[in-house]
Amino acid sequence: MRTQWVHQLRDCPDAADVEVLAAEEGRPRQVLARERPGAGGLVDGYVLQSIDPQRRTAVYAWVRAGEAEQVVEYLLDLLAEVCPVERAR
C-alpha cells in the first residue's frame, strides 16, 4: 500500500533543511540520494536517522555530497555495514 511520508533532510552544509513528500511502500528507505537543486548535477547523500510512524515522518541526516556515482557507492557501502547479508542457517 502506498502512503505519503514526509522526508526531513537535515544537516546539509550550505543548504537549508528541507521537507519533501514521498510515496513509500512500507517503511522509508535507509539511504537516499537527492540531486541538489541548481547545483549542476551535485548529489547529496542522506541516511535514515529516525522514523515517526504516527506522523509519517522520516528524518534523514546528510552524510556526503559529490557526483552521483561516488555518492551512491558511498551510500551502498554504508547500507552494507548497517544491513549485512544474513548467513543461511
Secondary structure, DSSP 8 states (H G I E B T S, - for coil): -EEEEEEEEE--TTS--EEEEEEEESS--SEEEEE-TTSTT-EEEEEEEEEETTTTEEEEEEEEEE-HHHHHHHHHHHHHHHS------
